Amino acid sequence: MSLALEQARLALTTQDVPVGAVLIDEHGAQLGAGPNRRVADGDPLAHAEIVAIRAAGAALGHYRLDGCTMVVTLEPCLMCIGAIMQSRVSHLIFGAWDPKAGACGSAWDVVADNPSPHRLDAIGGVREQECAALLTGFFRARRTAAAAGSLSASE
C-alpha cells in the first residue's frame, strides 16, 4: 500500500484526484503502477487502476495478469473493477471505501455478484484512514479554492 500511496501523491502534482495503484506478481515484483492521470492526459479512462493494468500488460507482453495482485488506495469504480476482472487479476487490496462509486461492496458489489468463472479475492479497508485522508484533504482544498474564487469573482 505504501507504493500505491506514493502513486496517489504523484496525482496531486497534476491536479488529479489522488488515487494510486500498483500491480505486483505472485513473487512481489512490481509489474505496473500509476496515479490517476485523467487531468494530466485529458483521458477520462486514465484511472490509476487502468494506468497500472496497461503498464503491467506492456511489461508482460499480454493481457492476462493471472496470479497478480492489484493494490489501490480507493475502492475501484465499476469501470475499474471490470478492467481488473477482465485482465484476470487474482487479488485486490484497496484502502478507502467509496460509498458513491465503489464497486466492491459500497455502491455495488461486482466482486460478490460475479457470474464469470474468473474469481477475484478482494480485501478493503487496508490503511483506510491514511488513504481517505489524502482524498479528504484534496477535496477540501478544491472546495476552499472554489469558494475563494467565487468570492473574488463577485467582488
DSSP file with accessible surface (Angstrom, degrees, kcal/mol):
  #  RESIDUE AA STRUCTURE BP1 BP2  ACC     N-H-->O    O-->H-N    N-H-->O    O-->H-N    TCO  KAPPA ALPHA  PHI   PSI    X-CA   Y-CA   Z-CA
    1    1 A M     >        0   0   39      0, 0.0     4,-2.6     0, 0.0     5,-0.2   0.000 360.0 360.0 360.0 -28.2    0.0    0.0    0.0
    2    2 A S  H  >  +     0   0   62      1,-0.2     4,-2.0     2,-0.2     5,-0.1   0.912 360.0  48.5 -59.8 -41.1    3.0    2.3    0.5
    3    3 A L  H  > S+     0   0   78      2,-0.2     4,-1.9     1,-0.2    -1,-0.2   0.893 110.7  50.6 -66.8 -38.6    3.8    2.2   -3.2
    4    4 A A  H  > S+     0   0    1      2,-0.2     4,-2.4     1,-0.2    -2,-0.2   0.903 108.8  51.9 -65.3 -40.3    0.2    2.9   -4.1
    5    5 A L  H  X S+     0   0    1     -4,-2.6     4,-2.3     2,-0.2    -2,-0.2   0.887 106.5  54.0 -64.0 -36.7    0.1    5.9   -1.7
    6    6 A E  H  X S+     0   0  110     -4,-2.0     4,-1.5     1,-0.2    -1,-0.2   0.920 109.2  48.4 -60.8 -43.0    3.3    7.2   -3.5
    7    7 A Q  H  X S+     0   0   35     -4,-1.9     4,-1.3     1,-0.2    -2,-0.2   0.906 108.5  54.1 -63.9 -40.3    1.5    6.9   -6.8
    8    8 A A  H  X S+     0   0    0     -4,-2.4     4,-0.9     1,-0.2     3,-0.5   0.907 105.6  52.8 -60.9 -40.9   -1.5    8.7   -5.3
    9    9 A R  H >X S+     0   0  112     -4,-2.3     4,-0.6     1,-0.2     3,-0.5   0.843 102.5  59.5 -65.6 -30.3    0.7   11.6   -4.2
   10   10 A L  H >< S+     0   0   85     -4,-1.5     3,-1.0     1,-0.2     4,-0.4   0.855  96.7  61.6 -63.2 -35.0    2.0   11.9   -7.8
   11   11 A A  H ><>S+     0   0    0     -4,-1.3     5,-2.1    -3,-0.5     3,-1.6   0.837  92.9  64.9 -60.8 -32.0   -1.5   12.5   -8.9
   12   12 A L  H X<5S+     0   0   60     -4,-0.9     3,-1.3    -3,-0.5    -1,-0.2   0.816  90.1  65.3 -61.2 -28.9   -1.5   15.7   -6.8
   13   13 A T  T <<5S+     0   0  110     -3,-1.0    -1,-0.3    -4,-0.6    -2,-0.2   0.694 109.1  38.5 -69.6 -16.9    1.2   17.2   -9.0
   14   14 A T  T < 5S-     0   0   43     -3,-1.6    -1,-0.3    -4,-0.4    -2,-0.2   0.184 116.7-108.5-115.5  12.7   -1.2   17.3  -12.0
   15   15 A Q  T < 5S+     0   0  130     -3,-1.3    -3,-0.2     1,-0.2     2,-0.2   0.660  73.1 142.8  66.7  17.3   -4.4   18.2  -10.0
   16   16 A D      < -     0   0    1     -5,-2.1    -1,-0.2    20,-0.2    -2,-0.1  -0.551  67.1 -86.9 -81.4 155.7   -5.7   14.7  -10.5
   17   17 A V        -     0   0   18     -2,-0.2     2,-2.0     1,-0.1    19,-0.4  -0.420  52.4-109.2 -59.9 129.6   -7.7   13.0   -7.7
   18   18 A P        +     0   0    1      0, 0.0     2,-0.4     0, 0.0   -10,-0.2  -0.438  67.6 136.1 -74.4  82.6   -5.1   11.4   -5.5
   19   19 A V        -     0   0    4     -2,-2.0    17,-1.9   -11,-0.2     2,-0.3  -0.990  29.0-173.2-123.2 136.2   -5.6    7.7   -6.3
   20   20 A G  E     -A   35   0A   0     -2,-0.4    53,-2.0    15,-0.2     2,-0.3  -0.961   4.1-168.7-131.7 150.2   -2.7    5.4   -6.9
   21   21 A A  E     -AB  34  72A   0     13,-2.5    13,-2.5    -2,-0.3     2,-0.4  -0.985   4.7-171.4-139.0 148.9   -2.4    1.8   -8.0
   22   22 A V  E     -AB  33  71A   4     49,-2.6    49,-3.0    -2,-0.3     2,-0.5  -0.997  10.0-153.7-138.1 137.7    0.3   -0.9   -8.1
   23   23 A L  E     -AB  32  70A   0      9,-3.3     8,-3.0    -2,-0.4     9,-1.5  -0.964  17.5-177.8-112.3 127.1    0.2   -4.3   -9.7
   24   24 A I  E     -AB  30  69A  42     45,-2.5    45,-2.7    -2,-0.5     6,-0.2  -0.913  20.7-125.5-123.1 151.8    2.5   -7.0   -8.4
   25   25 A D    >   -     0   0   31      4,-2.5     3,-2.1    -2,-0.3    43,-0.1  -0.249  43.5 -86.3 -85.5-179.1    3.1  -10.6   -9.4
   26   26 A E  T 3  S+     0   0  122      1,-0.3    -1,-0.1    40,-0.2    42,-0.1   0.664 129.4  52.7 -65.9 -13.5    2.9  -13.6   -7.2
   27   27 A H  T 3  S-     0   0  157      2,-0.1    -1,-0.3     0, 0.0    41,-0.0   0.385 121.4-104.3 -99.8   0.4    6.5  -13.1   -6.1
   28   28 A G  S <  S+     0   0   49     -3,-2.1     2,-0.3     1,-0.3    -2,-0.1   0.477  71.8 144.5  91.4   4.3    6.0   -9.5   -5.1
   29   29 A A        -     0   0   48      1,-0.1    -4,-2.5    -5,-0.0     2,-0.4  -0.584  53.9-117.9 -78.2 136.2    7.7   -8.0   -8.2
   30   30 A Q  E     +A   24   0A 101     -2,-0.3    -6,-0.3    -6,-0.2     3,-0.1  -0.591  35.5 172.5 -76.0 125.9    6.1   -4.7   -9.4
   31   31 A L  E     -     0   0A  30     -8,-3.0     2,-0.3    -2,-0.4    28,-0.2   0.693  65.1  -5.3-102.3 -30.4    4.7   -5.1  -12.9
   32   32 A G  E     +A   23   0A   4     -9,-1.5    -9,-3.3    24,-0.1    -1,-0.4  -0.980  57.7 178.5-163.2 154.4    2.9   -1.8  -13.3
   33   33 A A  E     +A   22   0A  20     -2,-0.3   -11,-0.2   -11,-0.3    22,-0.1  -0.977   8.4 161.7-155.0 159.3    2.0    1.3  -11.3
   34   34 A G  E     -A   21   0A   1    -13,-2.5   -13,-2.5    -2,-0.3     2,-0.2  -0.896  27.5-133.5-177.5 151.0    0.2    4.5  -11.9
   35   35 A P  E     -A   20   0A  14      0, 0.0   -15,-0.2     0, 0.0   -27,-0.1  -0.569  56.4 -74.4 -94.3 167.9   -1.6    7.5  -10.4
   36   36 A N        +     0   0   10    -17,-1.9    11,-0.2   -19,-0.4   -20,-0.2  -0.455  51.1 177.5 -55.1 137.4   -4.8    8.9  -11.7
   37   37 A R     >  +     0   0   81      9,-3.1     4,-2.7     6,-0.2     6,-0.5   0.060  39.8 115.9-134.4  22.9   -4.0   10.7  -15.0
   38   38 A R  H  >>S+     0   0   99      8,-0.5     4,-1.1     2,-0.2     5,-1.1   0.941  87.1  35.6 -62.1 -46.5   -7.4   11.9  -16.2
   39   39 A V  H  45S+     0   0   89      2,-0.2     3,-0.3     3,-0.2    -1,-0.2   0.949 118.7  50.7 -71.0 -47.3   -6.5   15.6  -15.9
   40   40 A A  H  45S+     0   0   42      1,-0.2    -2,-0.2    -4,-0.1    -1,-0.2   0.877 124.2  28.3 -59.7 -40.0   -2.9   15.1  -16.9
   41   41 A D  H  <5S-     0   0   82     -4,-2.7    -1,-0.2     2,-0.2    -2,-0.2   0.501  98.9-125.4-100.9  -6.8   -3.7   13.1  -20.1
   42   42 A G  T  <5 +     0   0   65     -4,-1.1    -3,-0.2    -3,-0.3    -4,-0.2   0.864  68.5 135.5  62.0  34.6   -7.1   14.5  -20.8
   43   43 A D    > < -     0   0   44     -5,-1.1     3,-1.8    -6,-0.5    -1,-0.2  -0.939  49.0-159.9-122.3 110.3   -8.3   10.9  -20.8
   44   44 A P  T 3  S+     0   0   97      0, 0.0    -6,-0.1     0, 0.0    -1,-0.1   0.715  94.9  53.5 -63.5 -16.4  -11.5   10.0  -19.0
   45   45 A L  T 3  S+     0   0   83      1,-0.2     2,-2.0    -7,-0.1     5,-0.2   0.477  76.3 104.8 -94.1  -1.8  -10.3    6.4  -18.7
   46   46 A A    <   +     0   0    1     -3,-1.8    -9,-3.1     4,-0.1    -8,-0.5  -0.211  43.6 152.5 -82.7  51.9   -7.0    7.1  -17.1
   47   47 A H     >  -     0   0   35     -2,-2.0     4,-2.5   -11,-0.2     3,-0.3  -0.440  60.9-106.2 -70.6 155.8   -7.9    6.0  -13.6
   48   48 A A  H  > S+     0   0    0      1,-0.2     4,-2.5     2,-0.2   -27,-0.2   0.877 120.1  53.3 -53.8 -41.9   -4.9    4.7  -11.6
   49   49 A E  H  > S+     0   0    7      1,-0.2     4,-2.6     2,-0.2    -1,-0.2   0.911 109.7  47.3 -62.9 -41.8   -6.0    1.1  -12.0
   50   50 A I  H  > S+     0   0   16     -3,-0.3     4,-2.7     2,-0.2     5,-0.2   0.917 111.2  51.4 -67.0 -42.6   -6.2    1.3  -15.8
   51   51 A V  H  X S+     0   0   29     -4,-2.5     4,-2.1     1,-0.2   -18,-0.2   0.934 113.1  45.6 -58.5 -45.8   -2.8    3.0  -15.9
   52   52 A A  H  X S+     0   0    0     -4,-2.5     4,-2.5    -5,-0.2    -2,-0.2   0.902 112.2  50.6 -66.7 -41.3   -1.3    0.2  -13.8
   53   53 A I  H  X S+     0   0   25     -4,-2.6     4,-2.9     2,-0.2     5,-0.2   0.924 110.4  49.8 -62.9 -44.7   -3.0   -2.5  -15.8
   54   54 A R  H  X S+     0   0  132     -4,-2.7     4,-2.3     1,-0.2    -1,-0.2   0.918 112.0  48.2 -61.0 -41.9   -1.8   -1.1  -19.1
   55   55 A A  H  X S+     0   0   39     -4,-2.1     4,-2.4    -5,-0.2    -2,-0.2   0.919 113.0  47.5 -65.0 -42.2    1.8   -0.9  -17.7
   56   56 A A  H  X S+     0   0    0     -4,-2.5     4,-2.4     2,-0.2     6,-0.2   0.916 111.4  50.4 -66.4 -43.1    1.7   -4.4  -16.4
   57   57 A G  H  X>S+     0   0   17     -4,-2.9     4,-2.1     1,-0.2     5,-1.0   0.913 111.8  48.2 -60.7 -41.4    0.3   -5.8  -19.7
   58   58 A A  H  <5S+     0   0   81     -4,-2.3    -2,-0.2    -5,-0.2    -1,-0.2   0.912 111.1  50.7 -65.8 -39.8    3.0   -4.0  -21.6
   59   59 A A  H  <5S+     0   0   70     -4,-2.4    -2,-0.2   -28,-0.2    -1,-0.2   0.886 119.0  36.9 -64.9 -38.3    5.7   -5.3  -19.3
   60   60 A L  H  <5S-     0   0   67     -4,-2.4    -1,-0.2     2,-0.3    -2,-0.2   0.688 104.0-128.0 -87.8 -21.6    4.4   -8.9  -19.7
   61   61 A G  T  <5S+     0   0   67     -4,-2.1     2,-0.3    -5,-0.2    -3,-0.2   0.647  79.4  63.8  81.9  14.8    3.5   -8.6  -23.3
   62   62 A H  S   <S-     0   0  100     -5,-1.0    -2,-0.3    -6,-0.2    -1,-0.2  -0.973  81.8-115.5-159.3 171.9    0.0   -9.9  -22.9
   63   63 A Y  S    S+     0   0  140     -2,-0.3     2,-0.6    -3,-0.1    -6,-0.1   0.639  79.8  98.6 -90.1 -15.7   -3.3   -9.1  -21.2
   64   64 A R        +     0   0   94      1,-0.1    24,-0.2    -7,-0.1    23,-0.1  -0.644  41.6 178.2 -83.0 119.4   -3.6  -11.9  -18.7
   65   65 A L    >   +     0   0    2     22,-3.5     3,-2.0    -2,-0.6    25,-0.6  -0.221  17.3 168.4-111.4  39.7   -2.5  -10.9  -15.2
   66   66 A D  T 3   +     0   0   74      1,-0.3   -40,-0.2    23,-0.2    23,-0.2  -0.245  67.4  16.5 -54.2 137.7   -3.3  -14.3  -13.6
   67   67 A G  T 3  S+     0   0   23     21,-0.4    -1,-0.3     1,-0.3     2,-0.1   0.350  98.8 127.2  81.4  -6.1   -1.8  -14.6  -10.1
   68   68 A C    <   -     0   0    3     -3,-2.0    23,-1.9    20,-0.3    22,-1.5  -0.420  50.9-139.8 -85.5 160.2   -1.2  -10.8   -9.8
   69   69 A T  E     -Bc  24  91A  21    -45,-2.7   -45,-2.5    21,-0.2     2,-0.5  -0.978   5.1-150.9-121.3 128.6   -2.4   -8.5   -7.0
   70   70 A M  E     -Bc  23  92A   0     21,-2.9    23,-2.9    -2,-0.4     2,-0.5  -0.872  11.2-169.1 -95.5 127.2   -3.8   -5.0   -7.6
   71   71 A V  E     +Bc  22  93A  14    -49,-3.0   -49,-2.6    -2,-0.5     2,-0.3  -0.986  15.1 168.0-116.8 122.4   -3.2   -2.6   -4.7
   72   72 A V  E     -Bc  21  94A   0     21,-2.5    23,-1.4    -2,-0.5   -51,-0.2  -0.979  39.4-134.2-139.5 147.3   -5.1    0.6   -4.9
   73   73 A T  E    S+     0   0A   2    -53,-2.0    23,-2.6    -2,-0.3     2,-0.4   0.648  90.4  41.7 -77.7 -16.4   -5.8    3.4   -2.5
   74   74 A L  E    S- c   0  96A  28    -54,-0.3    23,-0.2    21,-0.2     3,-0.1  -0.989  97.3 -94.0-133.8 141.6   -9.5    3.7   -3.2
   75   75 A E        -     0   0    2     21,-2.7    26,-0.1    -2,-0.4    -2,-0.1  -0.271  56.7-105.7 -49.2 126.3  -12.2    1.1   -3.8
   76   76 A P        -     0   0    0      0, 0.0    27,-3.1     0, 0.0    28,-0.2  -0.254  29.7-126.3 -61.4 146.5  -12.4    0.6   -7.6
   77   77 A C  B  >  -E  102   0B  23     25,-0.2     4,-2.8    26,-0.1     5,-0.3  -0.205  37.4 -88.8 -78.6 179.4  -15.3    2.1   -9.5
   78   78 A L  H  > S+     0   0   84     23,-0.5     4,-1.8     1,-0.2     5,-0.2   0.907 127.5  48.5 -60.4 -44.0  -17.4    0.0  -11.9
   79   79 A M  H  > S+     0   0   69      1,-0.2     4,-2.1     2,-0.2    -1,-0.2   0.943 114.3  45.6 -62.0 -46.3  -15.2    0.6  -14.9
   80   80 A C  H  > S+     0   0    0      2,-0.2     4,-2.8     1,-0.2    -2,-0.2   0.890 110.1  51.2 -70.4 -38.8  -12.0   -0.3  -13.0
   81   81 A I  H  X S+     0   0    0     -4,-2.8     4,-2.5     1,-0.2    -1,-0.2   0.902 110.1  52.4 -67.2 -34.0  -13.3   -3.4  -11.3
   82   82 A G  H  X S+     0   0   29     -4,-1.8     4,-2.8    -5,-0.3    -2,-0.2   0.938 111.2  46.0 -62.0 -44.3  -14.5   -4.6  -14.7
   83   83 A A  H  X S+     0   0   26     -4,-2.1     4,-1.9     2,-0.2    -2,-0.2   0.901 111.6  52.2 -65.9 -39.9  -11.0   -4.0  -16.1
   84   84 A I  H  <>S+     0   0    0     -4,-2.8     5,-2.0     1,-0.2    -2,-0.2   0.941 114.3  42.7 -61.4 -45.4   -9.4   -5.7  -13.1
   85   85 A M  H ><5S+     0   0   13     -4,-2.5     3,-1.4     1,-0.2    -2,-0.2   0.913 112.6  52.1 -70.1 -40.8  -11.6   -8.8  -13.6
   86   86 A Q  H 3<5S+     0   0  129     -4,-2.8    -1,-0.2     1,-0.3    -2,-0.2   0.801 106.7  53.7 -67.0 -27.5  -11.2   -8.8  -17.4
   87   87 A S  T 3<5S-     0   0    9     -4,-1.9   -22,-3.5    -5,-0.2    -1,-0.3   0.434 115.0-120.1 -86.4   1.7   -7.4   -8.7  -17.1
   88   88 A R  T < 5 +     0   0   59     -3,-1.4   -21,-0.4     1,-0.2   -20,-0.3   0.741  45.6 174.0  69.6  26.1   -7.6  -11.8  -14.8
   89   89 A V      < -     0   0    0     -5,-2.0    -1,-0.2   -23,-0.2   -23,-0.2  -0.428  19.4-155.5 -59.3 139.0   -6.1  -10.1  -11.7
   90   90 A S        +     0   0   24    -22,-1.5    31,-2.3   -25,-0.6     2,-0.4   0.786  66.9  31.3 -92.1 -30.5   -6.4  -12.7   -8.9
   91   91 A H  E     -cd  69 121A  72    -23,-1.9   -21,-2.9    29,-0.2     2,-0.4  -0.986  58.2-165.1-136.2 143.0   -6.3  -10.5   -5.8
   92   92 A L  E     -cd  70 122A   1     29,-2.8    31,-2.3    -2,-0.4     2,-0.4  -0.995   5.4-179.2-129.2 130.8   -7.4   -6.9   -5.0
   93   93 A I  E     +cd  71 123A  50    -23,-2.9   -21,-2.5    -2,-0.4     2,-0.3  -0.999  13.2 175.2-126.3 125.2   -6.3   -4.9   -1.9
   94   94 A F  E     -c   72   0A   2     29,-2.5    32,-2.1    -2,-0.4    31,-0.4  -0.945  22.0-151.4-133.6 159.0   -7.8   -1.4   -1.5
   95   95 A G  E    S+     0   0A   0    -23,-1.4    30,-1.2    -2,-0.3    33,-0.3   0.888  70.1  32.5 -89.3 -90.2   -7.6    1.3    1.1
   96   96 A A  E    S-c   74   0A   4    -23,-2.6   -21,-2.7    31,-0.2     2,-0.2  -0.427  74.8-124.5 -78.0 144.9  -10.5    3.7    1.4
   97   97 A W        -     0   0   99    -23,-0.2    -1,-0.1    -2,-0.1    -2,-0.0  -0.573  14.6-147.1 -81.0 150.4  -14.1    2.7    0.7
   98   98 A D     >  -     0   0   34     -2,-0.2     4,-2.9     1,-0.1     9,-0.6  -0.825  14.8-177.9-122.9  91.1  -16.0    4.8   -1.9
   99   99 A P  T  4 S+     0   0  102      0, 0.0    -1,-0.1     0, 0.0     6,-0.0   0.735  82.1  48.5 -64.3 -19.3  -19.7    5.0   -1.0
  100  100 A K  T  4 S+     0   0  189      1,-0.1    -2,-0.0     7,-0.0     0, 0.0   0.834 134.4   1.7 -89.0 -34.4  -20.6    7.0   -4.1
  101  101 A A  T  4 S+     0   0   35     -3,-0.3   -23,-0.5   -26,-0.1     2,-0.1   0.372  87.7 130.5-137.6   3.2  -18.9    5.0   -6.8
  102  102 A G  B  <> -E   77   0B   0     -4,-2.9     6,-1.9   -25,-0.2     5,-1.3  -0.409  33.7-168.5 -69.1 138.5  -17.2    1.9   -5.3
  103  103 A A  T   5S+     0   0    0    -27,-3.1     7,-1.8     4,-0.2     8,-0.7   0.067  72.0  74.2-115.6  22.2  -18.0   -1.4   -7.0
  104  104 A C  B   5S-F  109   0C  10      5,-0.2     5,-0.3   -28,-0.2    -1,-0.2  -0.064 128.8 -43.0-123.4  28.7  -16.5   -3.8   -4.3
  105  105 A G  T   5S+     0   0   39      3,-3.4     4,-0.2    -3,-0.3    -2,-0.1   0.227 122.5  77.0 134.6 -15.9  -19.2   -3.5   -1.7
  106  106 A S  T   5S-     0   0   44      2,-0.5    -3,-0.1    -8,-0.1     3,-0.1   0.899 116.2  -3.3 -87.6 -83.7  -20.1    0.1   -1.4
  107  107 A A  S   <S+     0   0   45     -5,-1.3     2,-0.3    -9,-0.6    -4,-0.2   0.865 143.6   1.7 -76.6 -38.3  -22.4    1.3   -4.2
  108  108 A W        -     0   0  128     -6,-1.9    -3,-3.4     0, 0.0    -2,-0.5  -0.912  60.0-142.8-137.0 167.2  -22.2   -2.1   -6.0
  109  109 A D  B  >  +F  104   0C  58     -2,-0.3     4,-2.0    -5,-0.3    -5,-0.2  -0.612  31.9 158.4-133.5  74.0  -20.6   -5.4   -5.2
  110  110 A V  T  4 S+     0   0   38     -7,-1.8     4,-0.2     1,-0.2    -6,-0.2   0.841  73.1  59.4 -64.9 -33.2  -19.5   -6.7   -8.6
  111  111 A V  T >4 S+     0   0   27     -8,-0.7     3,-0.9     1,-0.2     9,-0.2   0.950 111.5  38.5 -63.2 -47.4  -16.9   -9.0   -6.9
  112  112 A A  T 34 S+     0   0   70      1,-0.2    -1,-0.2     3,-0.0    -2,-0.2   0.851 118.7  48.5 -72.6 -32.6  -19.5  -10.9   -4.9
  113  113 A D  T 3< S+     0   0  124     -4,-2.0    -1,-0.2     2,-0.0    -2,-0.2   0.231  79.6 134.8 -92.5  15.0  -22.1  -10.9   -7.8
  114  114 A N    <   -     0   0   17     -3,-0.9    -3,-0.1    -4,-0.2     6,-0.0  -0.510  31.6-177.4 -72.0 114.1  -19.6  -12.1  -10.4
  115  115 A P        +     0   0  127      0, 0.0    -1,-0.2     0, 0.0    -3,-0.0   0.581  52.2 102.1 -87.0  -7.8  -21.1  -14.8  -12.6
  116  116 A S  S    S-     0   0   40      2,-0.1    -2,-0.0     1,-0.1     0, 0.0  -0.294  82.4-118.7 -74.5 160.4  -17.9  -15.4  -14.6
  117  117 A P  S    S+     0   0  132      0, 0.0     2,-0.4     0, 0.0    -1,-0.1   0.727  91.0  92.7 -71.3 -18.7  -15.6  -18.3  -13.9
  118  118 A H        -     0   0   27      2,-0.0     2,-0.4     1,-0.0    -2,-0.1  -0.624  66.9-155.8 -77.4 128.8  -12.8  -16.0  -13.0
  119  119 A R        -     0   0  141     -2,-0.4     2,-0.4   -31,-0.1    -8,-0.0  -0.836   8.3-162.6-108.6 143.9  -12.7  -15.3   -9.3
  120  120 A L        -     0   0   12     -2,-0.4     2,-0.5    -9,-0.2   -29,-0.2  -0.992  10.6-146.8-126.1 125.1  -11.2  -12.2   -7.6
  121  121 A D  E     -d   91   0A  99    -31,-2.3   -29,-2.8    -2,-0.4     2,-0.4  -0.801  23.4-168.4 -87.9 130.2  -10.3  -12.1   -3.9
  122  122 A A  E     -d   92   0A  43     -2,-0.5     2,-0.4   -31,-0.2   -29,-0.2  -0.979  16.0-177.5-128.1 136.6  -10.9   -8.6   -2.6
  123  123 A I  E     -d   93   0A 104    -31,-2.3   -29,-2.5    -2,-0.4     2,-0.2  -0.996  13.4-171.8-129.8 123.8   -9.8   -7.1    0.7
  124  124 A G        +     0   0   24     -2,-0.4   -29,-0.2   -31,-0.2   -28,-0.1  -0.713  55.6  46.7-112.7 164.5  -10.8   -3.5    1.6
  125  125 A G    >   +     0   0   24    -30,-1.2     3,-1.3   -31,-0.4     2,-0.5   0.591  61.9 155.5  85.5  13.9  -10.0   -1.0    4.3
  126  126 A V  T 3  S-     0   0   50    -32,-2.1    -1,-0.3     1,-0.3     5,-0.1  -0.628  84.6 -13.6 -78.1 119.4   -6.2   -1.6    4.3
  127  127 A R  T 3> S+     0   0   99     -2,-0.5     4,-2.3   -32,-0.1    -1,-0.3   0.872  92.2 165.6  52.8  40.4   -4.7    1.6    5.7
  128  128 A E  H <>  +     0   0   84     -3,-1.3     4,-3.0   -33,-0.3     5,-0.2   0.876  63.8  50.9 -55.3 -47.2   -8.1    3.1    5.2
  129  129 A Q  H  > S+     0   0  171     -4,-0.2     4,-2.4     1,-0.2    -1,-0.2   0.912 111.4  47.9 -63.1 -41.0   -7.6    6.2    7.3
  130  130 A E  H  > S+     0   0   77      2,-0.2     4,-1.4     1,-0.2    -1,-0.2   0.918 115.1  45.1 -65.6 -43.4   -4.4    7.2    5.5
  131  131 A C  H  X S+     0   0    2     -4,-2.3     4,-1.5     1,-0.2    -2,-0.2   0.927 115.0  47.8 -65.8 -44.3   -5.9    6.7    2.1
  132  132 A A  H  X S+     0   0   32     -4,-3.0     4,-3.1    -5,-0.2     5,-0.2   0.880 106.2  58.0 -65.6 -37.6   -9.1    8.5    3.0
  133  133 A A  H  X S+     0   0   61     -4,-2.4     4,-2.6    -5,-0.2     5,-0.2   0.882 103.1  53.5 -62.1 -37.5   -7.2   11.4    4.5
  134  134 A L  H  X S+     0   0   34     -4,-1.4     4,-1.8     2,-0.2    -1,-0.2   0.934 113.9  42.2 -62.3 -43.8   -5.3   12.0    1.2
  135  135 A L  H  X S+     0   0   18     -4,-1.5     4,-2.6     2,-0.2     5,-0.3   0.927 113.5  51.5 -69.5 -44.2   -8.7   12.2   -0.7
  136  136 A T  H  X S+     0   0   62     -4,-3.1     4,-2.5     1,-0.2     5,-0.2   0.919 110.6  48.9 -60.7 -44.0  -10.4   14.3    2.0
  137  137 A G  H  X S+     0   0   33     -4,-2.6     4,-2.3    -5,-0.2    -1,-0.2   0.904 110.5  51.5 -62.0 -41.4   -7.6   16.8    2.0
  138  138 A F  H  X S+     0   0   15     -4,-1.8     4,-2.0    -5,-0.2    -2,-0.2   0.950 113.9  41.9 -61.0 -51.0   -7.6   17.1   -1.8
  139  139 A F  H  X S+     0   0   80     -4,-2.6     4,-2.4     2,-0.2    -2,-0.2   0.865 112.1  54.8 -70.8 -32.4  -11.4   17.7   -2.0
  140  140 A R  H  X S+     0   0  139     -4,-2.5     4,-2.5    -5,-0.3    -1,-0.2   0.938 109.2  48.5 -62.8 -44.5  -11.3   20.1    1.0
  141  141 A A  H  X S+     0   0   60     -4,-2.3     4,-2.6     1,-0.2    -2,-0.2   0.892 111.0  50.8 -62.9 -39.1   -8.6   22.2   -0.8
  142  142 A R  H  X S+     0   0  133     -4,-2.0     4,-2.6     2,-0.2    -1,-0.2   0.914 111.0  47.6 -65.2 -42.8  -10.7   22.2   -4.0
  143  143 A R  H  X S+     0   0  150     -4,-2.4     4,-2.6     2,-0.2    -2,-0.2   0.916 113.0  48.9 -65.0 -40.6  -13.8   23.4   -2.2
  144  144 A T  H  X S+     0   0   89     -4,-2.5     4,-2.5     2,-0.2    -2,-0.2   0.928 113.0  47.1 -63.8 -44.5  -11.8   26.1   -0.4
  145  145 A A  H  X S+     0   0   64     -4,-2.6     4,-2.6     2,-0.2    -2,-0.2   0.900 112.5  49.7 -64.2 -41.3  -10.2   27.2   -3.7
  146  146 A A  H  X S+     0   0   63     -4,-2.6     4,-2.4     2,-0.2    -2,-0.2   0.911 111.5  48.5 -65.5 -41.8  -13.6   27.2   -5.4
  147  147 A A  H  X S+     0   0   50     -4,-2.6     4,-2.0     2,-0.2    -2,-0.2   0.917 112.9  47.8 -64.3 -41.8  -15.2   29.3   -2.6
  148  148 A A  H  X S+     0   0   50     -4,-2.5     4,-2.4    -5,-0.2    -2,-0.2   0.905 111.9  50.9 -66.0 -38.7  -12.3   31.8   -2.7
  149  149 A G  H  X S+     0   0   39     -4,-2.6     4,-2.3     2,-0.2    -2,-0.2   0.908 109.8  48.4 -66.3 -39.4  -12.6   32.0   -6.5
  150  150 A S  H  X S+     0   0   71     -4,-2.4     4,-1.4     2,-0.2    -1,-0.2   0.872 111.6  50.7 -70.7 -32.7  -16.3   32.7   -6.4
  151  151 A L  H  X S+     0   0  104     -4,-2.0     4,-0.9    -5,-0.2    -2,-0.2   0.930 111.6  47.8 -67.2 -42.6  -15.8   35.3   -3.7
  152  152 A S  H >< S+     0   0   81     -4,-2.4     3,-0.5     1,-0.2    -2,-0.2   0.896 109.9  52.6 -65.0 -38.7  -13.1   37.0   -5.8
  153  153 A A  H 3< S+     0   0   87     -4,-2.3    -1,-0.2     1,-0.2    -2,-0.2   0.835 110.7  47.2 -67.6 -31.4  -15.2   36.9   -8.9
  154  154 A S  H 3<        0   0   95     -4,-1.4    -1,-0.2    -5,-0.2    -2,-0.2   0.617 360.0 360.0 -87.4 -11.1  -18.1   38.6   -7.2
  155  155 A E    <<        0   0  187     -4,-0.9    -3,-0.0    -3,-0.5    -4,-0.0  -0.353 360.0 360.0 -79.9 360.0  -16.1   41.3   -5.6
